[in-house]
Amino acid sequence: MSEGSGRPLFIGSQVMDWLIASGLGNATPTELRAELALFGIVTLRDRFSPWQLIETLGSLLCLRRLDGQPLYDDSADASAPGIQADEARWSALLRRAERIDPEDEFVLRELRSIDAVAAPLARLAEDMIEAAYDEHGVYEWLLAARSRLGLDALAADAVSPELRSLLIQLTDLRVRLERGESLTLADPYARAGDLLAALLDDTEDRDRVTVLAADSDDRLTRITRRRLLLAGVGELDLDVQTGTDLEERFADPDLVVTQLPYRPGEDRSVLTALTELERVAYLLRPGCTALVLGPAAALVDELKSTEAAQLRSALLRENIVESVIALPGGVLPFRPGYRPALWTLTRGPVPAAEGKVLLADISAEELTPGVRTRLAEDVLLWRAEGLRTLDGHDPRYGRVVPVADLDRAFGGPLTPPAPPASAVWSAKVTERPALIGEAEARLGRATADARAYADERGPYRGIVLRRVGRLPGRTTLGILIADRRVTRLPGHRVDEKDLTQDGHHTVLGPEEITGARPVGARRIDRLLLATSYERAALTEPGDIVYTLAPRLGVYVDHAGFSLVAFPARVLRVNADAALPLTPRVLAALLGAARGTARSPSAVRPARRVEDYQLPDLDPDEVLRFDALLAETERREHLLRAQCDALAEARHLTIAGLADGTLTLGEVRTISHT
């Protein structure tokens, strides 16, 4: 350990070894080694620009891959002074680069642009290779940390991991390669090669993959070229052009995956985006598939421009548009306000799909694994089978629409005209009339129960009078605890992974107490409770469960036998005390105590719960108050049963009318007299 900048500094490798040995790193050893290496790179930003770090380290890694020789040798020039040794090592690296890359396709330009001051980067690259096991892993570490290095412009076009996974699933690349096919991947707007690299990372059969790419930025084309080489694409199976055109003489694309260039809103042109999409469509030969990510304003929304509408209609009539998918916002992390959409194109679809397009809309969905899998199944089965009316697959997120209908709605939005058929004819939908009938029957029973109770007990009367004379004395919860009128018990730390919806014991935490989650939504199995939480105690009937975070919440557990999850705690009223309280009364008084809130900037409440001031009611008043609270709870329960049944019937009716699966009969006119 050493001192620096007023803080203790530790040797990073020793800290990493300790985290790995102790298991306290909350990450795999590989991830910990990567973090240590990246921290070392970040500290070099005062000596090298971010671009120099990315380009020089990438070139060194590529050089090592091309000639198979280490970049740094401790024994070389060991007797020479440091500066002379660095110059000798760097000169040796340049000679290797000139020999292995004479046409300057991968490394020579970047290594010539910097002098021997970069020699320590060779040793750093070797250390990183040792941590990552190969050059490819190191380069992906670097590019994943580009924003940490200060290269926000290089990361601006990156898509979220969820969208990347969806694109991989939609290509079906791994299955096609496992069938023994040799494929040519292409991206005419490659940028830093993120999409192509993601596809290659998903397969081990890279020896049967040829890659074509292009980008207008020469720096990015060289990064992409190095990235693909390090990913395992053979040097002779790789062509990355600077410009807007692929080298189609090299190979015919089988699979195109691309993201149309981003433009700010004030410069964004719908016509330009559709023209770029048309260029991608021209690349398709029979059997070729393309995935094109672009602005929803051009790919999905209604078009005001006649020229743009004509171009989009022409693309649809070419019988190459397989599906149009409206995606959720936020899938481009650096452009949160950008609304993306996805077109999948196929030249020569199956006969059952000709003249039709699958329109899907997941813009209101989160790209969870389940959503991605279901959407990918929709598109892949549509690609393989087309429309099969009797035994085909019903899309879960869209509708199959004839191109002729879209052409007639010239320039109209490319969104599903109705809910998916699978949603319309699901068991949940077909059972709606019966469910509505059950809710109406419950409403009738609840109304009858409330009427019978009101007839028995009469109208609600609290018999509340204005107090005359002295006010009751004041006490605090702390005094009640000290006098043993109330006992405070701790909550228990419960692992969220142990909680289910069908366990034996209800779990009460801050969410349940404050109403953020319904009571009973979280439960725990009694055998798991007995084995993993041996010291945990269950509540008793009448225990008060309270929490101070995120705000004061009080709940009376009348049933008992619940597990209280920290930071919630328990207050147990002592019925044998000389001046007894009741759980209902204490909970009501705590909930009405003054000064229990906290300001938005505070990290803790203004006062401890023990300091909450309460009126010290006499025993007779406590009993009358408890009876009143019990009466209000009973009436609230009866009213809530009516409200819940009515709300369920209303919700199901609205849902059925909204998706067109229900209609209404003649509404009875009820006279209010």
C-alpha positions as CSV (number, residue, x, y, z in Angstrom):
1,M,0.0,0.0,0.0
2,S,1.2,3.6,-0.7
3,E,-0.2,7.0,-0.2
4,G,-1.2,9.2,-3.1
5,S,-3.6,12.1,-3.6
6,G,-4.5,11.9,0.1
7,R,-5.8,8.4,-0.3
8,P,-4.3,4.9,0.3
9,L,-3.4,3.2,-2.9
10,F,-3.2,-0.6,-3.3
11,I,-1.5,-2.9,-5.8
12,G,-4.2,-3.8,-8.2
13,S,-3.1,-7.3,-8.9
14,Q,-3.0,-8.1,-5.2
15,V,-6.5,-6.7,-4.8
16,M,-7.8,-8.8,-7.7
17,D,-6.2,-12.0,-6.4
18,W,-7.8,-11.4,-3.0
19,L,-11.2,-10.8,-4.6
20,I,-10.9,-14.0,-6.7
21,A,-9.7,-16.1,-3.7
22,S,-12.3,-14.7,-1.3
23,G,-15.2,-14.8,-3.8
24,L,-16.2,-11.2,-2.8
25,G,-15.7,-9.7,-6.3
26,N,-19.3,-10.3,-7.4
27,A,-17.9,-11.1,-10.9
28,T,-16.0,-13.8,-12.7
29,P,-12.2,-13.9,-12.6
30,T,-12.2,-12.9,-16.3
31,E,-14.3,-9.9,-15.6
32,L,-12.1,-8.8,-12.7
33,R,-9.0,-9.1,-14.8
34,A,-10.7,-7.1,-17.5
35,E,-11.6,-4.3,-15.0
36,L,-8.0,-4.2,-13.7
37,A,-6.6,-4.0,-17.3
38,L,-9.1,-1.3,-18.3
39,F,-8.3,0.7,-15.2
40,G,-4.7,0.7,-16.3
41,I,-5.7,1.9,-19.7
42,V,-7.8,4.7,-18.4
43,T,-4.9,6.0,-16.3
44,L,-2.9,6.4,-19.6
45,R,-5.3,9.0,-21.0
46,D,-3.1,11.8,-19.8
47,R,-0.3,10.5,-22.1
48,F,-2.3,9.3,-25.1
49,S,-5.6,10.4,-26.6
50,P,-8.5,8.0,-26.5
51,W,-8.2,7.5,-30.3
52,Q,-4.5,6.7,-29.9
53,L,-5.2,4.1,-27.2
54,I,-7.9,2.4,-29.3
55,E,-6.0,2.4,-32.6
56,T,-2.5,1.7,-31.2
57,L,-3.6,-1.1,-28.9
58,G,-5.9,-2.6,-31.6
59,S,-3.0,-2.5,-34.1
60,L,-0.6,-4.2,-31.7
61,L,-3.2,-6.9,-31.0
62,C,-3.7,-7.4,-34.7
63,L,0.0,-7.5,-35.4
64,R,0.4,-10.3,-32.8
65,R,-2.5,-12.2,-34.3
66,L,-1.0,-11.9,-37.9
67,D,2.5,-13.1,-37.1
68,G,1.9,-15.1,-33.9
69,Q,4.8,-13.5,-32.0
70,P,4.8,-11.8,-28.6
71,L,4.8,-8.1,-28.6
72,Y,7.1,-7.6,-25.6
73,D,10.2,-9.5,-24.5
74,D,11.7,-8.6,-21.1
75,S,15.1,-10.1,-22.0
76,A,15.5,-7.9,-25.1
77,D,17.8,-4.9,-24.7
78,A,17.8,-5.5,-20.9
79,S,21.2,-3.8,-20.6
80,A,20.2,-0.7,-22.5
81,P,18.8,2.5,-20.8
82,G,15.0,2.7,-20.7
83,I,14.6,5.2,-23.5
84,Q,17.0,3.3,-25.8
85,A,15.3,0.0,-25.0
86,D,11.9,1.4,-25.8
87,E,13.2,2.8,-29.1
88,A,14.7,-0.6,-30.0
89,R,11.5,-2.4,-29.2
90,W,9.4,0.0,-31.1
91,S,11.6,-0.2,-34.2
92,A,11.4,-4.0,-34.1
93,L,7.6,-3.8,-33.9
94,L,7.6,-1.4,-36.9
95,R,9.8,-3.8,-39.0
96,R,7.4,-6.6,-38.2
97,A,4.4,-4.5,-39.2
98,E,6.1,-3.5,-42.5
99,R,6.8,-7.2,-43.2
100,I,3.4,-8.6,-42.3
101,D,1.2,-5.7,-43.5
102,P,2.9,-4.2,-46.5
103,E,-0.3,-2.9,-48.1
104,D,-1.3,-1.2,-44.8
105,E,-4.7,-2.9,-44.4
106,F,-4.6,-3.4,-40.7
107,V,-1.8,-2.0,-38.6
108,L,1.0,-0.1,-40.4
109,R,-0.5,3.4,-40.5
110,E,-1.4,3.5,-36.8
111,L,2.0,2.2,-35.6
112,R,3.9,4.7,-37.9
113,S,1.8,7.6,-36.5
114,I,3.3,7.3,-33.0
115,D,6.8,7.0,-31.8
116,A,8.6,4.9,-29.1
117,V,6.7,6.6,-26.4
118,A,4.0,4.0,-27.1
119,A,6.4,1.1,-26.4
120,P,4.9,0.5,-22.9
121,L,1.6,-0.2,-24.6
122,A,3.1,-3.4,-26.1
123,R,3.7,-4.7,-22.6
124,L,0.2,-3.6,-21.5
125,A,-1.2,-5.5,-24.5
126,E,0.6,-8.6,-23.6
127,D,-0.6,-8.4,-20.0
128,M,-4.2,-7.9,-21.2
129,I,-3.9,-10.9,-23.6
130,E,-2.8,-13.0,-20.6
131,A,-5.8,-11.9,-18.7
132,A,-8.3,-12.4,-21.6
133,Y,-6.6,-15.5,-23.1
134,D,-6.6,-14.1,-26.7
135,E,-6.3,-10.9,-28.7
136,H,-10.0,-10.9,-29.7
137,G,-11.1,-10.8,-26.0
138,V,-8.8,-7.9,-25.3
139,Y,-10.1,-5.9,-28.3
140,E,-13.7,-6.4,-27.3
141,W,-12.9,-5.3,-23.8
142,L,-11.4,-2.1,-25.2
143,L,-14.4,-1.4,-27.5
144,A,-16.9,-2.2,-24.8
145,A,-15.1,0.5,-22.6
146,R,-14.9,3.1,-25.4
147,S,-17.2,5.5,-23.5
148,R,-15.1,5.2,-20.4
149,L,-12.1,6.1,-22.4
150,G,-13.8,9.2,-23.6
151,L,-14.8,8.1,-27.1
152,D,-18.5,8.8,-26.8
153,A,-18.7,9.5,-30.6
154,L,-17.6,5.9,-31.2
155,A,-20.2,4.6,-28.8
156,A,-23.1,6.8,-30.0
157,D,-24.5,4.3,-32.5
158,A,-24.3,1.2,-30.3
159,V,-27.5,-0.6,-29.7
160,S,-28.6,-2.1,-26.3
161,P,-27.7,-5.7,-25.5
162,E,-31.4,-6.6,-25.7
163,L,-31.8,-5.3,-29.2
164,R,-28.5,-6.9,-30.2
165,S,-29.8,-10.3,-29.0
166,L,-33.1,-9.8,-30.9
167,L,-31.2,-9.1,-34.1
168,I,-29.1,-12.2,-33.6
169,Q,-32.2,-14.4,-33.1
170,L,-33.8,-12.9,-36.2
171,T,-30.9,-13.8,-38.4
172,D,-31.0,-17.5,-37.3
173,L,-27.2,-17.5,-38.2
174,R,-26.1,-20.2,-35.8
175,V,-28.7,-22.7,-37.1
176,R,-27.8,-22.0,-40.7
177,L,-24.1,-22.6,-40.0
178,E,-24.8,-25.7,-38.1
179,R,-26.6,-27.1,-41.1
180,G,-23.3,-26.8,-43.0
181,E,-24.0,-23.7,-45.0
182,S,-21.3,-21.2,-45.9
183,L,-22.6,-17.7,-45.5
184,T,-21.6,-14.2,-46.5
185,L,-22.5,-11.5,-44.0
186,A,-22.7,-7.8,-45.1
187,D,-23.2,-4.4,-43.5
188,P,-23.0,-1.4,-45.8
189,Y,-23.2,1.1,-42.8
190,A,-20.9,-0.8,-40.5
191,R,-19.6,2.1,-38.3
192,A,-17.4,0.3,-35.7
193,G,-18.7,-3.1,-36.7
194,D,-20.8,-3.7,-33.6
195,L,-23.6,-5.7,-35.4
196,L,-21.2,-7.9,-37.4
197,A,-19.1,-8.6,-34.3
198,A,-22.2,-9.6,-32.3
199,L,-23.2,-12.1,-35.0
200,L,-19.7,-13.6,-35.1
201,D,-19.6,-13.9,-31.3
202,D,-22.8,-16.0,-31.5
203,T,-21.2,-18.8,-33.5
204,E,-18.1,-20.9,-33.5
205,D,-18.2,-21.8,-37.2
206,R,-16.4,-18.6,-38.3
207,D,-14.3,-20.6,-40.9
208,R,-17.4,-20.8,-43.1
209,V,-18.2,-17.1,-42.9
210,T,-17.2,-14.3,-45.4
211,V,-17.8,-10.7,-44.4
212,L,-18.4,-7.6,-46.5
213,A,-18.6,-4.2,-44.8
214,A,-18.3,-0.5,-45.7
215,D,-18.4,2.8,-44.0
216,S,-17.7,6.4,-45.0
217,D,-15.3,7.0,-42.1
218,D,-11.8,5.6,-42.9
219,R,-10.9,5.4,-39.2
220,L,-14.0,3.2,-38.5
221,T,-13.4,1.0,-41.5
222,R,-9.9,0.1,-40.1
223,I,-11.3,-0.5,-36.6
224,T,-13.9,-2.8,-38.2
225,R,-11.3,-4.6,-40.3
226,R,-9.1,-5.3,-37.3
227,R,-12.1,-6.3,-35.2
228,L,-13.4,-8.8,-37.7
229,L,-9.9,-10.3,-38.2
230,L,-9.5,-10.7,-34.5
231,A,-13.0,-12.3,-34.3
232,G,-11.7,-15.2,-36.4
233,V,-12.6,-14.2,-39.9
234,G,-9.9,-15.2,-42.3
235,E,-7.9,-12.4,-44.0
236,L,-8.9,-13.7,-47.4
237,D,-12.6,-13.9,-46.3
238,L,-12.8,-10.3,-45.3
239,D,-13.4,-7.1,-47.3
240,V,-14.1,-3.7,-45.6
241,Q,-14.4,-0.7,-47.9
242,T,-14.1,3.0,-47.2
243,G,-17.1,4.6,-48.8
244,T,-20.8,3.7,-49.3
245,D,-20.5,0.6,-51.6
246,L,-19.7,-3.0,-50.7
247,E,-17.2,-4.9,-52.9
248,E,-19.9,-7.2,-54.4
249,R,-17.4,-8.8,-56.7
250,F,-15.8,-10.3,-53.7
251,A,-18.9,-12.4,-52.8
252,D,-22.7,-12.2,-52.9
253,P,-24.3,-11.4,-49.6
254,D,-26.5,-14.1,-47.9
255,L,-27.3,-12.0,-44.8
256,V,-27.3,-8.2,-44.5
257,V,-27.6,-6.7,-41.0
258,T,-27.3,-2.9,-40.8
259,Q,-28.3,0.3,-39.1
260,L,-29.1,3.3,-41.2
261,P,-26.9,6.3,-40.4
262,Y,-28.3,8.4,-37.6
263,R,-29.2,12.0,-38.3
264,P,-30.4,14.7,-35.8
265,G,-34.1,15.5,-35.9
266,E,-33.6,18.8,-37.6
267,D,-31.5,17.2,-40.4
268,R,-33.5,13.9,-40.6
269,S,-35.1,13.2,-43.9
270,V,-37.7,10.5,-44.4
271,L,-36.9,10.3,-48.1
272,T,-33.1,9.9,-47.4
273,A,-33.7,7.1,-45.0
274,L,-36.0,5.3,-47.5
275,T,-33.4,5.8,-50.2
276,E,-30.7,4.2,-48.0
277,L,-33.1,1.4,-47.4
278,E,-33.6,0.9,-51.1
279,R,-29.9,0.6,-51.5
280,V,-29.9,-2.2,-49.1
281,A,-32.7,-3.9,-51.0
282,Y,-30.7,-3.8,-54.2
283,L,-28.1,-6.0,-52.5
284,L,-30.5,-8.9,-52.1
285,R,-30.2,-11.9,-54.4
286,P,-32.7,-14.8,-54.3
287,G,-32.6,-16.3,-50.8
288,C,-30.9,-13.4,-49.2
289,T,-32.3,-11.9,-46.0
290,A,-31.7,-8.4,-44.6
291,L,-32.3,-6.7,-41.3
292,V,-32.4,-2.9,-41.5
293,L,-32.7,-0.8,-38.4
294,G,-33.8,2.8,-39.0
295,P,-36.0,5.7,-37.9
296,A,-39.6,4.9,-37.2
297,A,-40.6,8.1,-38.9
298,A,-39.6,6.6,-42.2
299,L,-40.1,2.9,-41.7
300,V,-43.4,2.8,-39.7
301,D,-45.1,6.2,-39.4
302,E,-47.6,7.9,-41.7
303,L,-45.8,9.7,-44.5
304,K,-46.8,13.2,-45.5
305,S,-44.4,13.5,-48.4
306,T,-45.9,12.0,-51.6
307,E,-42.4,11.2,-53.0
308,A,-41.5,9.3,-49.8
309,A,-44.9,7.5,-49.8
310,Q,-44.3,6.4,-53.4
311,L,-40.9,5.1,-52.6
312,R,-42.1,3.1,-49.6
313,S,-45.1,1.7,-51.6
314,A,-42.7,0.7,-54.4
315,L,-40.5,-1.3,-51.9
316,L,-43.6,-3.0,-50.5
317,R,-44.8,-4.0,-54.0
318,E,-41.4,-5.5,-54.9
319,N,-42.4,-8.5,-52.7
320,I,-39.2,-8.4,-50.6
321,V,-40.5,-6.8,-47.4
322,E,-41.0,-9.7,-44.9
323,S,-41.9,-7.9,-41.7
324,V,-42.1,-4.3,-40.3
325,I,-41.5,-4.1,-36.5
326,A,-42.0,-1.0,-34.4
327,L,-39.4,-1.2,-31.6
328,P,-39.5,0.3,-28.1
329,G,-37.6,3.5,-27.5
330,G,-34.3,3.5,-25.5
331,V,-32.8,0.6,-27.4
332,L,-30.1,3.0,-28.6
333,P,-28.7,4.1,-25.1
334,F,-26.9,7.2,-26.4
335,R,-30.0,8.4,-28.3
336,P,-32.9,7.9,-25.8
337,G,-35.3,10.1,-27.8
338,Y,-34.7,8.3,-31.0
339,R,-37.7,6.0,-32.1
340,P,-36.3,3.0,-34.1
341,A,-38.0,0.5,-36.2
342,L,-36.9,-2.7,-38.0
343,W,-37.5,-4.0,-41.5
344,T,-36.7,-7.6,-42.4
345,L,-36.4,-8.2,-46.2
346,T,-36.2,-11.5,-48.1
347,R,-35.7,-11.9,-51.8
348,G,-37.9,-14.7,-53.0
349,P,-40.2,-15.5,-50.0
350,V,-42.0,-18.8,-49.7
351,P,-45.2,-18.9,-51.8
352,A,-47.5,-18.7,-48.8
353,A,-45.9,-15.3,-47.9
354,E,-46.0,-13.7,-51.3
355,G,-47.9,-10.4,-51.4
356,K,-48.2,-10.2,-47.7
357,V,-46.3,-8.5,-44.9
358,L,-46.1,-9.2,-41.2
359,L,-46.7,-6.0,-39.2
360,A,-45.6,-6.1,-35.6
361,D,-45.6,-3.5,-32.8
362,I,-43.6,-4.0,-29.6
363,S,-43.0,-0.3,-29.0
364,A,-44.8,-0.5,-25.7
365,E,-43.0,-3.7,-24.6
366,E,-39.8,-4.2,-22.7
367,L,-37.3,-6.3,-24.7
368,T,-37.2,-9.2,-22.1
369,P,-36.0,-12.6,-23.1
370,G,-39.6,-13.8,-23.4
371,V,-40.6,-10.9,-25.7
372,R,-37.5,-11.4,-27.9
373,T,-38.1,-15.2,-28.2
374,R,-41.7,-14.8,-29.1
375,L,-41.1,-12.1,-31.7
376,A,-38.2,-14.1,-33.2
377,E,-40.5,-17.1,-33.5
378,D,-43.2,-15.0,-35.2
379,V,-40.7,-13.7,-37.8
380,L,-38.8,-17.0,-38.4
381,L,-41.9,-19.1,-38.7
382,W,-43.4,-16.5,-41.1
383,R,-40.2,-16.6,-43.1
384,A,-40.2,-20.4,-43.2
385,E,-44.0,-21.1,-43.6
386,G,-45.8,-18.0,-44.6
387,L,-49.6,-17.9,-43.9
388,R,-51.1,-21.2,-43.1
389,T,-54.8,-20.7,-42.2
390,L,-55.6,-24.1,-40.7
391,D,-52.5,-25.3,-38.8
392,G,-50.2,-22.3,-39.0
393,H,-48.6,-20.2,-36.3
394,D,-50.5,-17.2,-35.1
395,P,-48.2,-14.2,-34.5
396,R,-48.1,-13.1,-30.9
397,Y,-47.2,-9.4,-31.7
398,G,-48.6,-8.6,-35.1
399,R,-50.9,-9.2,-38.0
400,V,-50.3,-10.5,-41.6
401,V,-51.6,-7.8,-44.0
402,P,-51.8,-8.0,-47.8
403,V,-49.5,-5.6,-49.6
404,A,-52.5,-4.5,-51.7
405,D,-54.2,-3.2,-48.6
406,L,-51.2,-1.2,-47.6
407,D,-50.8,0.2,-51.1
408,R,-54.4,1.4,-51.1
409,A,-53.8,3.2,-47.8
410,F,-51.1,5.2,-49.6
411,G,-48.6,6.6,-47.1
412,G,-50.5,5.2,-44.2
413,P,-48.8,3.9,-41.0
414,L,-47.3,0.4,-41.1
415,T,-48.8,-0.8,-37.8
416,P,-51.0,-3.8,-37.1
417,P,-54.6,-2.9,-38.0
418,A,-56.0,-5.1,-35.1
419,P,-54.7,-7.0,-32.1
420,P,-52.8,-10.2,-32.9
421,A,-55.1,-13.1,-33.7
422,S,-53.5,-15.2,-30.9
423,A,-54.5,-12.5,-28.4
424,V,-58.0,-12.3,-29.8
425,W,-58.7,-16.0,-29.6
426,S,-56.7,-16.8,-26.4
427,A,-58.4,-18.6,-23.6
428,K,-58.2,-15.5,-21.5
429,V,-60.2,-13.6,-24.2
430,T,-62.7,-16.3,-25.0
431,E,-63.5,-16.7,-21.3
432,R,-64.2,-13.0,-20.8
433,P,-68.0,-13.2,-20.9
434,A,-67.9,-15.9,-18.2
435,L,-65.4,-13.9,-16.1
436,I,-67.6,-10.8,-16.4
437,G,-70.6,-12.8,-15.3
438,E,-68.6,-14.1,-12.3
439,A,-67.6,-10.6,-11.3
440,E,-71.2,-9.4,-11.6
441,A,-72.3,-12.3,-9.4
442,R,-69.7,-11.4,-6.8
443,L,-70.9,-7.8,-7.0
444,G,-74.5,-8.9,-6.3
445,R,-73.4,-11.0,-3.3
446,A,-71.2,-8.3,-1.9
447,T,-74.1,-5.8,-2.3
448,A,-76.5,-8.1,-0.5
449,D,-74.0,-8.7,2.3
450,A,-73.5,-4.9,2.7
451,R,-77.3,-4.3,2.7
452,A,-77.8,-7.1,5.3
453,Y,-75.1,-5.7,7.5
454,A,-76.5,-2.2,7.3
455,D,-80.0,-3.5,8.1
456,E,-78.6,-5.3,11.1
457,R,-76.4,-2.6,12.5
458,G,-78.2,0.5,11.2
459,P,-76.5,3.6,9.6
460,Y,-72.9,4.2,10.5
461,R,-72.6,6.5,13.5
462,G,-69.3,7.2,15.2
463,I,-70.9,9.1,18.1
464,V,-68.0,11.6,18.0
465,L,-68.3,14.5,20.4
466,R,-66.1,17.6,21.0
467,R,-63.9,17.0,24.1
468,V,-64.6,19.3,27.0
469,G,-62.0,19.9,29.7
470,R,-58.4,18.8,29.8
471,L,-56.8,17.2,26.8
472,P,-55.4,13.7,27.4
473,G,-51.8,13.4,28.5
474,R,-49.0,12.8,26.0
475,T,-46.7,9.9,25.8
476,T,-44.2,8.4,23.3
477,L,-43.7,5.0,21.7
478,G,-40.4,4.9,23.5
479,I,-42.2,5.3,26.9
480,L,-44.7,2.6,26.0
481,I,-41.8,0.2,25.2
482,A,-40.0,1.1,28.4
483,D,-43.2,0.5,30.4
484,R,-43.6,-2.9,28.6
485,R,-47.0,-2.0,27.3
486,V,-45.5,-2.6,23.8
487,T,-42.7,-4.8,22.7
488,R,-40.6,-4.1,19.6
489,L,-39.2,-7.0,17.5
490,P,-36.8,-6.9,14.6
491,G,-37.5,-7.8,11.0
492,H,-35.4,-10.4,9.2
493,R,-33.1,-10.2,6.2
494,V,-34.7,-12.4,3.5
495,D,-33.1,-13.3,0.2
496,E,-35.4,-12.2,-2.6
497,K,-34.6,-15.4,-4.5
498,D,-36.3,-17.4,-1.7
499,L,-39.7,-15.7,-2.2
500,T,-42.5,-17.1,-4.4
501,Q,-46.2,-16.5,-5.0
502,D,-47.4,-19.8,-3.6
503,G,-45.5,-20.4,-0.3
504,H,-47.0,-21.1,3.1
505,H,-46.2,-17.9,4.9
506,T,-47.0,-14.3,3.8
507,V,-43.9,-12.0,3.7
508,L,-44.5,-8.4,4.9
509,G,-42.0,-5.8,3.9
510,P,-42.0,-2.1,3.2
511,E,-43.8,-2.6,-0.2
512,E,-46.7,-4.4,1.4
513,I,-47.0,-2.1,4.4
514,T,-47.0,1.1,2.3
515,G,-49.4,-0.3,-0.3
516,A,-46.9,-0.5,-3.2
517,R,-47.5,-4.3,-3.4
518,P,-50.6,-6.3,-2.3
519,V,-50.3,-8.3,0.9
520,G,-49.8,-11.9,0.0
521,A,-48.0,-11.3,-3.3
522,R,-44.7,-12.5,-1.7
523,R,-44.6,-15.8,0.3
524,I,-42.1,-18.2,1.5
525,D,-42.1,-22.0,1.9
526,R,-42.2,-23.2,5.4
527,L,-39.5,-25.9,4.9
528,L,-37.2,-23.3,3.4
529,L,-38.0,-21.0,6.3
530,A,-37.1,-23.7,8.8
531,T,-33.8,-24.7,7.1
532,S,-32.4,-21.3,5.9
533,Y,-33.9,-18.9,8.5
534,E,-33.7,-20.9,11.7
535,R,-33.9,-17.8,13.9
536,A,-36.7,-16.2,12.1
537,A,-39.9,-15.7,14.2
538,L,-43.3,-15.4,12.7
539,T,-45.8,-12.7,13.7
540,E,-48.7,-13.4,16.1
541,P,-52.3,-12.4,15.4
542,G,-52.7,-8.6,16.1
543,D,-49.0,-7.7,15.7
544,I,-48.3,-4.3,14.2
545,V,-45.8,-4.3,11.3
546,Y,-44.3,-0.9,10.6
547,T,-41.6,0.7,8.3
548,L,-40.0,4.1,8.1
549,A,-38.6,3.6,4.6
550,P,-39.5,5.0,2.1
551,R,-42.1,6.5,4.4
552,L,-44.0,5.7,7.5
553,G,-46.3,2.7,7.0
554,V,-48.4,0.8,9.6
555,Y,-50.2,-2.5,9.1
556,V,-52.1,-4.7,11.6
557,D,-51.5,-8.4,10.9
558,H,-54.8,-9.8,12.2
559,A,-54.1,-13.3,10.9
560,G,-50.5,-13.6,12.1
561,F,-48.0,-16.3,11.1
562,S,-46.3,-13.9,8.6
563,L,-42.6,-13.3,8.1
564,V,-41.5,-9.6,8.5
565,A,-38.7,-8.6,6.1
566,F,-36.2,-6.0,7.2
567,P,-36.3,-2.9,7.3
568,A,-39.9,-3.5,8.5
569,R,-40.2,-4.2,12.2
570,V,-42.9,-5.5,14.6
571,L,-44.7,-3.9,17.5
572,R,-46.5,-6.3,19.8
573,V,-49.1,-5.0,22.3
574,N,-49.0,-6.5,25.7
575,A,-52.6,-7.3,26.6
576,D,-51.6,-8.0,30.3
577,A,-50.2,-4.5,30.9
578,A,-51.8,-2.4,33.6
579,L,-52.9,0.2,31.0
580,P,-53.6,-2.0,28.0
581,L,-53.7,-0.8,24.4
582,T,-55.1,-2.6,21.4
583,P,-53.3,-3.1,18.1
584,R,-55.9,-1.2,16.1
585,V,-55.7,1.8,18.4
586,L,-51.9,1.9,18.5
587,A,-51.6,1.6,14.7
588,A,-54.1,4.4,14.2
589,L,-52.4,6.7,16.6
590,L,-48.9,6.0,15.0
591,G,-50.3,6.6,11.5
592,A,-51.6,10.0,12.7
593,A,-48.5,11.1,14.6
594,R,-47.0,14.4,13.7
595,G,-43.6,14.9,12.2
596,T,-43.2,11.5,10.6
597,A,-42.5,12.6,7.1
598,R,-39.0,13.3,5.7
599,S,-37.9,15.9,3.2
600,P,-36.9,14.7,-0.3
601,S,-33.2,15.4,0.3
602,A,-33.1,13.7,3.7
603,V,-31.6,10.2,4.0
604,R,-33.4,9.4,7.3
605,P,-36.6,10.6,9.1
606,A,-36.6,13.7,11.1
607,R,-37.1,11.8,14.4
608,R,-36.9,8.2,15.6
609,V,-40.0,6.1,15.9
610,E,-39.5,6.0,19.7
611,D,-39.9,9.8,19.8
612,Y,-43.4,9.8,18.1
613,Q,-45.8,11.5,20.4
614,L,-49.2,9.8,21.1
615,P,-52.2,10.7,23.3
616,D,-52.3,8.5,26.4
617,L,-56.0,7.6,26.3
618,D,-57.7,6.1,29.3
619,P,-58.7,2.4,29.1
620,D,-62.5,3.0,28.5
621,E,-61.7,5.4,25.7
622,V,-59.3,2.8,24.2
623,L,-62.0,0.2,24.2
624,R,-64.6,2.5,22.6
625,F,-62.0,3.6,20.0
626,D,-61.1,0.0,19.2
627,A,-64.8,-0.8,18.7
628,L,-65.2,2.1,16.3
629,L,-62.1,1.1,14.3
630,A,-63.4,-2.5,14.1
631,E,-66.8,-1.3,12.8
632,T,-65.1,0.9,10.1
633,E,-62.9,-1.9,9.0
634,R,-65.9,-4.2,8.6
635,R,-67.8,-1.7,6.6
636,E,-64.7,-0.8,4.5
637,H,-64.3,-4.6,3.8
638,L,-67.9,-4.8,2.5
639,L,-67.5,-1.8,0.4
640,R,-64.1,-2.9,-1.0
641,A,-65.6,-6.2,-2.1
642,Q,-68.2,-4.3,-4.1
643,C,-65.6,-2.0,-5.6
644,D,-63.2,-4.8,-6.5
645,A,-66.0,-6.8,-8.3
646,L,-67.2,-3.8,-10.1
647,A,-63.7,-2.7,-11.2
648,E,-63.0,-6.2,-12.5
649,A,-66.2,-6.3,-14.5
650,R,-65.5,-2.8,-15.9
651,H,-61.9,-3.7,-16.8
652,L,-62.8,-6.9,-18.6
653,T,-65.6,-5.1,-20.5
654,I,-63.4,-2.3,-21.6
655,A,-60.7,-4.7,-22.7
656,G,-63.2,-6.7,-24.8
657,L,-64.7,-3.7,-26.5
658,A,-61.2,-2.2,-27.1
659,D,-59.9,-5.3,-29.0
660,G,-63.3,-5.9,-30.7
661,T,-64.0,-9.3,-29.2
662,L,-67.1,-8.1,-27.2
663,T,-70.2,-6.1,-28.0
664,L,-73.0,-4.8,-25.8
665,G,-76.6,-5.7,-25.8
666,E,-79.4,-3.3,-25.1
667,V,-78.6,-1.3,-21.9
668,R,-81.4,-1.3,-19.3
669,T,-82.5,2.2,-18.3
670,I,-82.5,2.4,-14.5
671,S,-84.8,5.0,-13.1
672,H,-83.4,6.9,-10.1
673,T,-86.2,8.0,-7.9
